[in-house]
Amino acid sequence: MQVQLSPAGATNATHIDKITISSPAYTSVFTGKDLSYCVELGQRAWCITHPDKPGFCAAERGPVPAMTQTGGMYLQGDKLYLLVST
């Protein structure tokens, strides 16, 4: 198969091991004493506020559906590439 490993790189004939990656549906859950659920920049978010450190917010993505994607793996020297079709 012809593979281009970087946007500006040349394509090379390469042996690819086909793989299928699957992940189940899930919902992220955050817990902790300095944690609050709020609206940050118009989006629902989990925010960490600590008196001695800067605050941090992670957007609430809601339920994430199950996914399956096919691709390939390619080993070149000491680098392992995960390839997906574009």
MOJOZI-V634719 format. One record per run of one state. SS is the DSSP state (~ for helix, > for strand, _ for the rest). FROM is the first residue (numbers start at 1). TO is the last residue. Records with the same first field share a line. If there is no record, write none. Layout:
SS: FROM-TO + FROM-TO
This chain:
_: 1-1 + 5-10 + 14-16 + 24-25 + 27-34 + 41-42 + 51-52 + 60-63 + 65-66 + 77-78 + 85-86
>: 2-4 + 11-13 + 17-23 + 26-26 + 35-40 + 43-50 + 53-59 + 64-64 + 67-76 + 79-84
